[in-house]
Amino acid sequence: MNEDVLNGSIRQFLKTVGVTSQREIEKAVRAALADGRIKGTEKLPAKMTLTVGGVSLTHVIDSTIELA
């Protein structure tokens, strides 16, 4: 195994996940504001589940996204 290749691949994956996730969350929050489903002062529960096949990894992250 090449540690540099592994590290670079993980970083690229996490960068893609981070950018894509942020866009999708922002889009969903804006739509919910426009539809009146939220007011814009909420704290939204958020959960991310990471799975990696072949190594039996499942990692869950629970957090909160604050809007104000």
C-alpha positions in Angstrom: 0.0 0.0 0.0 1.2 3.5 -0.9 0.5 5.8 2.1 0.7 8.9 -0.1 -1.8 7.6 -2.6 -4.1 6.5 0.2 -3.9 9.9 1.9 -4.5 11.8 -1.3 -7.4 9.7 -2.2 -9.0 10.1 1.2 -8.5 13.9 1.1 -10.1 14.1 -2.4 -13.1 12.0 -1.3 -13.6 14.2 1.9 -13.2 17.4 -0.2 -15.9 16.1 -2.6 -18.2 15.1 0.3 -17.7 18.4 2.1 -18.4 20.6 -0.9 -21.3 18.6 -2.2 -22.9 18.2 1.3 -22.6 22.0 1.9 -24.4 22.8 -1.4 -27.2 20.3 -0.7 -27.7 21.5 2.9 -27.8 25.2 1.7 -30.3 24.3 -1.1 -32.6 22.4 1.3 -32.5 25.2 3.9 -33.3 27.9 1.3 -36.2 25.8 0.0 -37.6 25.2 3.5 -37.3 28.9 4.2 -39.1 29.8 0.9 -41.8 27.2 1.6 -42.3 28.5 5.2 -41.4 25.1 6.7 -38.7 26.8 8.9 -38.3 30.3 10.2 -34.5 30.6 9.9 -33.8 30.6 13.7 -33.8 26.8 14.2 -31.1 24.4 15.2 -31.4 21.5 12.8 -30.3 18.0 13.8 -27.8 16.6 11.3 -26.4 13.1 10.8 -23.8 11.8 8.5 -23.1 8.1 8.0 -19.8 7.1 6.3 -19.4 3.6 5.0 -16.4 2.1 3.3 -16.8 -1.2 1.6 -14.2 -3.8 1.8 -13.1 -2.8 5.3 -16.4 -3.0 7.2 -16.3 0.6 8.2 -19.5 2.4 9.3 -19.0 5.7 11.2 -21.9 7.9 12.2 -21.5 11.6 13.1 -24.4 13.4 14.9 -24.4 17.2 15.0 -26.5 20.3 14.8 -26.7 23.0 12.1 -27.5 26.4 13.5 -29.3 28.9 11.3 -29.0 32.0 13.5 
